[in-house]
Amino acid sequence: MTLSLSSLPEDILYNVFYFLSPVSILKVRQVSKDLYSLTRQKIVWTNAYRTSNSFLPVEPPADASAFEVERALLSAIKLDEAWRKPQPEHVCKRFLKYSPGRSDNIYIKLYHGRYLMIGSRSSFSFYDLDAKPEDWGRPIFGSGESESTYSIYRVNTDDSAKVSYISAVAMSRLPQYFIRIWQIDFVGKTLLQVADVPIGRNMSSFAKITNGWLVHGANRQQGSNAFNAVLFHIPTRRIYEVPVYVPSPGSGEERIFQIDYIIAPQHLLLMYISRRQTLFEAFPLPNTNDTVINRVLSGSHSGICPSGFTETTFVSASDQAKRIRLLGSVITGPARGMPGVRVFDVVLKRDGLISFPEECYNNPMSGYNLHLTLSRSGAVRGICMAPTTFTLLRVDFGPTAAGDMQLDITELGLKMDGVIAYDVDFDGFRGRLCLVRDEGVMILDYI
């Protein structure tokens, strides 16, 4: 006697679906009404999502429907195919008109590949790029104009899928400035002001938000080499100080021209960047449940990387968060002598030193303004700017035949006609690129 697939018990069928590709599941859906109904269950597509090799976030949203998980997975497969082409081309081009004041600069941030924040010096608004045609181009909510403060909104990063934030450096006539933080509710289309973090009279507009932490990179005060940066835990409202010391260059030594910060899962990395080397210092992130609070962080590891680079981005962490993978735009490196994009590992050793055992450095192009999307597998999809073009970064960390890391880079077929975009953001999950031009924001979709 021959049994049909639809005659099997449901628990066995779910196990069968676990080993099928998304395309095969769609074919099974056409066999019978019972199988059609089963393939509409969320567990089928959640399992397919978790076993997929496509470029996807860590998990689908918990409140996503079966249809939404299915659509996200199939869209990822389609975008993977588009990204394998030597020169991916956009399939849709739109223009969102935005007219700030004469002296205003525009800053943008793309959240979840769908919601575009456009900010000026006194306000910001959100736009739903997936809205229906009759509503497209209209702001769905925003901050409103600020009369009492003068704010500079910068592109901040936040890789939390559940909670998104936006921050602004706000100035007033009060004795000190502060960073104002809002929590964004895209479902309810509201902003909730959650904190004002005092930063003295420091005008630095550098701030990053990651996993509920905000770090504000203070500028050095005139006449002093020592100062403190601010680390703020948003859920508990706790403020910590990060000691920063910039030594004066000795004879023949290069001047440190930039300080950068990376928030890793368990550490804050502080980077003193010069043109030929970067000094790393690691600070363990504080336990926010401690009843006794040590407000000043203590460094645990330090080391010197023989390259100077900027726009460094966290990629992944392994070995109990002691091995941290980063990607940055290299200025120079004595071993290579050419600028480009570098992927490297930062290893926190037991003796308190930091080593840099591996690197991948095969992109001779001097790009800047890196925008990266990190997948659940640790792969990276991104874009960087050059004077009149954009370069697509497709980073594969699988070993080559020689056992080295592999960094594949292809050029994106987009010419800017000699005009540099004033700001840019990119979402690798959606294949969506946003460019600030003179009249507003250009949106390019690649699927």
C-alpha positions in Angstrom: 0.0 0.0 0.0 1.3 3.4 -1.0 0.8 6.3 1.4 0.4 9.9 0.0 2.2 12.7 1.7 -1.0 14.3 2.9 -1.9 11.1 4.8 1.0 11.4 7.2 0.4 12.7 10.7 0.9 16.5 11.1 3.8 16.1 13.5 5.7 14.0 10.9 4.8 16.5 8.2 6.3 19.3 10.2 9.5 17.3 10.5 9.5 16.8 6.7 9.0 20.5 6.1 12.0 21.2 8.3 14.3 19.6 5.6 12.6 21.3 2.7 13.7 24.5 1.0 11.2 27.4 0.8 10.7 26.7 -2.9 9.9 23.1 -2.2 7.4 24.1 0.5 5.6 26.2 -2.0 5.4 23.2 -4.4 4.1 20.9 -1.6 1.4 23.6 -1.0 -0.1 22.8 -4.4 -0.6 19.1 -3.7 -3.8 19.2 -1.7 -6.1 21.4 0.4 -4.8 19.8 3.6 -1.1 20.5 2.7 -2.1 24.0 1.6 -3.5 24.7 5.0 -0.4 23.2 6.7 2.0 25.3 4.7 0.2 28.4 5.9 1.2 27.7 9.5 3.7 30.0 11.1 5.9 27.2 12.6 6.6 25.9 9.0 8.0 29.3 7.9 9.7 30.0 11.2 11.7 26.8 10.9 12.5 27.5 7.3 13.7 30.9 8.3 16.0 29.6 11.1 17.6 26.9 8.8 17.9 29.2 5.8 21.3 30.3 4.4 19.9 33.5 3.0 20.9 37.0 4.2 18.4 37.5 7.1 18.1 39.1 10.6 18.7 36.9 13.6 15.0 36.2 14.1 11.7 37.2 12.5 9.7 39.7 14.6 7.8 37.8 17.4 4.5 39.4 16.3 5.0 38.7 12.6 2.3 36.6 11.0 3.0 33.4 9.0 2.4 35.3 5.8 4.9 38.0 6.9 7.6 35.5 7.8 7.0 33.7 4.5 7.2 36.9 2.5 10.4 38.0 4.4 12.1 34.7 3.6 11.1 34.7 -0.1 12.2 38.3 -0.5 15.6 37.4 1.0 16.0 34.6 -1.5 15.1 37.0 -4.4 17.5 39.7 -3.1 20.3 37.1 -2.7 19.9 36.3 -6.4 20.0 40.0 -7.3 23.1 40.5 -5.2 25.0 37.7 -7.0 25.0 39.7 -10.2 28.3 41.5 -11.1 26.4 44.8 -11.1 23.1 44.8 -9.3 20.6 47.3 -10.7 17.7 48.9 -8.9 14.2 48.0 -10.1 12.5 51.0 -8.5 13.5 54.7 -8.2 11.5 57.2 -6.2 12.1 60.7 -4.9 10.8 62.1 -1.6 10.8 65.9 -1.7 11.9 67.6 1.4 12.7 71.3 1.8 14.5 72.3 5.0 15.4 75.8 6.0 18.1 77.6 4.0 20.8 77.0 6.6 19.7 73.5 7.6 21.5 70.3 6.8 19.6 67.1 6.3 20.4 63.8 8.1 18.7 60.5 7.4 18.3 57.2 9.1 16.5 54.1 7.7 14.8 52.0 10.3 13.9 48.3 9.6 14.3 49.1 5.9 11.0 50.8 5.9 10.8 53.9 8.0 12.9 56.8 6.9 13.8 59.5 9.4 14.7 62.9 7.9 16.1 65.3 10.4 17.2 69.0 10.3 18.6 71.2 13.0 15.3 71.8 14.8 13.0 68.9 14.0 12.7 65.4 12.4 10.0 63.5 10.7 9.3 59.8 9.8 8.1 58.5 6.5 6.7 55.1 5.7 8.4 54.1 2.4 6.0 51.1 2.1 2.9 53.3 2.4 0.1 53.1 -0.1 0.5 55.5 -3.1 -2.1 58.0 -1.8 -0.2 58.3 1.5 3.4 58.0 0.2 5.6 61.0 0.8 3.6 62.2 3.8 5.2 62.2 7.3 3.5 59.7 9.6 4.8 61.4 12.8 7.7 63.5 14.0 9.2 65.7 16.8 7.6 69.0 15.8 9.7 72.2 15.7 11.9 73.0 18.6 11.8 76.6 19.8 13.9 76.5 22.9 16.8 74.3 21.8 19.1 74.1 18.8 19.6 70.4 18.0 21.8 68.5 15.6 20.5 65.2 14.6 23.0 62.6 13.5 22.6 59.1 12.1 22.8 56.8 15.1 22.9 53.0 15.0 20.6 50.7 17.0 20.6 47.0 16.2 17.7 46.1 18.5 14.8 44.5 16.6 12.3 45.2 19.4 13.1 48.8 20.5 14.4 51.6 18.3 15.8 55.0 19.5 16.8 58.3 18.1 19.0 60.8 19.9 19.9 64.5 19.4 22.5 66.8 20.8 20.4 69.7 22.2 21.8 73.1 23.1 20.1 75.8 25.1 21.0 78.8 27.3 21.2 76.5 30.3 24.6 75.9 31.9 25.0 72.6 30.0 24.0 70.8 26.9 22.3 67.4 26.8 21.5 64.5 24.6 17.7 63.9 24.3 16.6 60.3 23.6 13.3 59.2 22.2 11.9 55.7 21.9 10.2 55.1 18.6 6.9 53.2 18.3 6.4 52.5 14.7 3.1 50.6 15.2 1.5 53.3 17.3 3.3 56.0 15.3 4.4 57.8 18.3 7.6 59.2 20.0 8.3 58.8 23.7 10.9 61.0 25.2 12.8 58.7 27.6 15.8 60.6 28.8 18.0 63.8 28.8 21.6 62.9 29.3 23.7 65.9 30.5 27.0 66.3 28.6 28.2 69.7 30.0 29.1 72.3 27.5 30.6 69.8 25.0 29.4 70.4 21.5 30.5 67.0 20.1 27.7 65.6 18.1 29.1 62.1 18.1 26.8 59.5 19.7 26.0 55.8 19.1 23.2 53.7 20.4 23.5 49.9 20.4 21.6 47.3 22.4 20.1 49.9 24.8 23.5 51.6 25.4 24.4 55.2 24.3 28.0 56.4 24.2 28.8 60.0 23.7 32.3 60.8 22.5 33.5 63.9 24.2 35.9 66.3 22.6 39.1 67.1 24.4 38.9 70.2 26.4 41.4 72.9 25.5 44.6 72.6 27.6 43.8 69.1 28.9 44.7 65.6 27.6 42.4 63.8 30.0 38.6 63.8 29.9 35.6 61.5 30.3 33.2 60.2 27.7 29.6 59.3 28.7 28.1 55.8 28.6 24.4 55.8 29.3 22.2 52.7 29.9 18.8 53.7 28.5 16.5 51.2 30.3 17.9 51.9 33.8 18.9 55.6 33.2 22.4 54.9 34.7 25.3 57.1 33.6 28.9 55.9 33.6 32.1 57.8 32.8 34.7 56.4 30.5 38.2 57.8 31.2 39.9 59.0 28.0 43.5 60.2 27.8 45.2 61.4 24.7 49.0 61.5 25.1 50.9 64.3 23.4 52.9 62.9 20.5 56.6 62.4 21.1 59.4 63.0 18.6 58.6 61.1 15.4 55.2 60.0 16.7 52.0 60.7 14.8 49.2 62.7 16.3 46.0 61.0 17.3 43.4 62.8 15.2 40.2 60.8 16.0 38.7 58.8 18.9 36.0 56.3 18.1 33.9 53.9 20.2 32.4 50.4 19.5 29.7 48.9 21.7 30.2 45.1 21.6 28.0 42.6 23.4 30.1 42.6 26.6 32.7 45.4 26.1 33.1 49.0 25.1 36.0 49.4 22.7 37.8 52.8 22.7 40.0 53.5 19.7 42.7 56.2 19.5 43.2 56.6 15.8 46.3 58.0 14.0 47.3 57.5 10.4 49.5 54.5 10.8 48.2 52.8 13.9 45.2 52.6 16.2 45.4 52.1 20.0 42.6 49.9 21.3 41.4 49.9 24.9 38.6 47.6 26.1 36.2 48.3 29.0 33.8 45.6 30.3 30.2 46.9 30.2 28.9 47.3 33.7 26.4 45.0 35.3 23.3 47.2 35.4 21.7 45.0 38.1 24.4 45.8 40.7 23.1 47.7 43.8 26.5 49.3 44.3 27.3 51.3 41.2 30.8 52.1 40.1 30.3 55.2 38.0 33.8 55.2 36.4 34.7 52.3 34.1 38.1 50.5 34.3 39.9 49.3 31.3 40.7 45.5 31.1 42.7 45.2 27.9 44.8 47.2 25.5 46.8 46.8 22.3 48.0 48.5 19.1 46.8 47.6 15.7 49.3 48.6 12.9 46.8 50.4 10.8 44.9 53.7 11.0 41.2 53.5 10.0 37.9 55.1 10.4 34.1 54.2 10.4 34.7 51.0 12.2 31.6 48.7 12.7 31.0 45.8 14.9 30.4 42.6 12.9 30.2 39.7 15.4 31.6 38.2 18.6 32.7 34.7 19.5 34.7 32.7 22.1 32.6 34.1 25.0 32.7 37.6 23.5 36.6 37.6 23.7 37.0 37.6 19.9 35.4 40.6 18.3 35.2 41.0 14.5 35.2 44.5 13.1 35.1 46.1 9.6 36.5 49.5 8.9 37.8 51.9 6.2 41.6 51.9 6.4 43.6 55.1 6.0 47.1 53.6 5.7 48.9 50.5 6.8 52.7 50.0 6.8 52.3 46.4 5.9 50.1 47.0 2.9 50.7 50.7 2.0 47.3 51.2 0.4 44.0 52.4 1.7 40.9 50.3 1.5 38.3 48.2 3.5 39.6 45.9 6.2 38.0 43.1 8.1 39.9 42.0 11.2 39.6 40.3 14.6 40.3 41.9 18.0 41.2 39.2 20.5 41.1 40.0 24.3 43.8 37.8 25.9 44.1 36.6 29.4 47.2 38.7 30.1 45.3 41.9 29.4 46.7 42.5 25.9 44.7 42.8 22.7 46.0 40.9 19.6 45.0 41.2 16.0 45.7 37.7 14.5 43.7 37.8 11.3 43.0 40.3 8.6 41.4 40.5 5.1 42.6 43.5 3.1 42.0 43.1 -0.6 40.1 46.2 -1.5 42.4 49.0 -2.9 39.6 51.5 -3.2 39.6 54.4 -0.8 35.9 54.4 0.2 34.2 56.3 3.0 30.8 56.7 4.6 30.4 53.0 5.3 26.8 51.7 5.8 26.6 48.0 6.7 23.9 45.5 7.5 24.8 42.4 9.5 23.0 39.0 8.9 22.2 36.2 11.3 25.2 34.2 9.9 27.7 37.1 10.5 27.9 38.0 6.8 27.9 41.6 5.8 26.1 43.5 3.1 26.9 47.2 2.7 27.8 50.3 0.7 30.4 53.0 0.8 30.8 56.2 -1.0 33.5 57.4 -3.4 33.7 60.9 -5.0 31.2 60.1 -7.9 30.2 56.5 -7.4 29.0 54.0 -4.8 30.6 50.7 -4.2 28.6 47.7 -3.0 30.3 45.6 -0.3 29.5 41.9 -0.3 31.5 40.4 2.6 31.8 36.6 2.9 33.7 35.3 5.9 33.9 31.7 4.6 37.5 30.5 4.3 39.2 30.5 1.0 41.3 27.6 -0.4 44.3 29.0 1.5 42.3 29.2 4.8 42.0 33.0 4.8 38.9 35.1 5.2 37.3 36.2 2.0 36.1 39.7 1.2 34.2 40.0 -2.1 33.6 43.5 -3.4 31.7 44.4 -6.5 30.9 47.9 -7.9 27.3 49.0 -7.8 26.1 50.4 -11.1 25.1 53.8 -9.8 26.7 57.0 -11.1 26.1 60.3 -9.3 26.9 62.6 -12.3 29.6 64.3 -10.3 27.3 65.2 -7.5 28.0 63.8 -4.1 25.1 62.8 -1.9 25.0 64.8 1.3 24.0 61.8 3.4 23.2 58.1 2.7 21.7 55.1 4.4 21.3 51.5 3.3 19.4 48.4 4.4 20.8 45.1 3.2 17.8 43.1 4.2 15.4 45.1 2.0 17.9 46.1 -0.7 17.0 49.7 -0.2 19.4 52.7 -0.7 18.5 56.3 0.4 20.5 59.3 -0.9 20.1 62.9 0.2 20.2 65.2 -2.9 19.5 68.9 -3.2 15.8 68.6 -3.6 15.1 65.8 -1.1 15.8 62.1 -0.8 16.3 59.6 -3.6 15.1 56.0 -2.8 16.4 53.1 -4.8 15.0 49.5 -4.3 16.9 46.5 -5.7 14.0 44.0 -5.5 
